[in-house]
């Protein structure tokens, strides 16, 4: 484990040892403290303590899908890796179809294999036009593009102001089946996904040293929040203390360095040409 990260067990054990018998957080089980610590890591991990992981996933060529990681929360980048070691991103297309249909037996009856009252479903990505391809439903299959000048001289051309990477394929997140739906390139055997991970689901959760005090303040705040014997002003103080520690940790985690400012100022603007 990196030296700048502190194991959750160490923080929980230290917190439990620091509780006095007459403390407002007294008479709380170890499991309760650990539960609040995990909730704190999860809550702060979605904003301040984002743990970005990068995983290479195999593509199922039979249906052009890729399973999402088991600790997936949200994606930041999806792409393929070139021979130069760079990630070439895929474009997100929310119009990719990932519909399903009810499974039926040989007699046409709906199937409920596990008897849970919900009929089984199977992938059904085929077109819905009767007797002809779905593209005949529209006069021009390219009308769905934002700009009509996407094709120049019958050849694909770059849209003004749009990012690159669209030629490598497209994807759509399918949270219902916990996978990515791919389209446009059957030669892709693997994809790389950079995503926000749920650190609370890790085998050995940890928190950055900058956020240790914020996590301790969160544990105390949540312990006293629901205790009827704790005065309201103490609950308000605990809440204020947590958010103060959160702001301090957030400022430390996102400190803006001089080198970053200079790099931003000197950065060249790049746009695709007009057609």
Secondary structure as UniProt FT lines:
FT   TURN            3..4
FT   STRAND          5..7
FT   HELIX           8..17
FT   TURN            21..22
FT   TURN            24..25
FT   HELIX           30..45
FT   TURN            46..49
FT   STRAND          51..58
FT   TURN            61..64
FT   STRAND          65..67
FT   TURN            70..71
FT   STRAND          72..81
FT   TURN            83..84
FT   STRAND          87..89
FT   STRAND          91..92
FT   TURN            94..95
FT   STRAND          100..102
FT   TURN            106..107
FT   TURN            113..114
FT   STRAND          121..123
FT   HELIX           134..137
FT   TURN            141..144
FT   HELIX           148..150
FT   STRAND          151..152
FT   TURN            153..154
FT   STRAND          155..156
FT   TURN            160..161
FT   HELIX           166..168
FT   STRAND          170..174
FT   TURN            175..178
FT   STRAND          179..183
FT   TURN            186..187
FT   STRAND          190..197
FT   HELIX           199..201
FT   TURN            203..204
FT   STRAND          206..208
FT   HELIX           209..211
FT   HELIX           212..225
FT   TURN            228..229
FT   HELIX           232..253
FT   HELIX           258..266
//
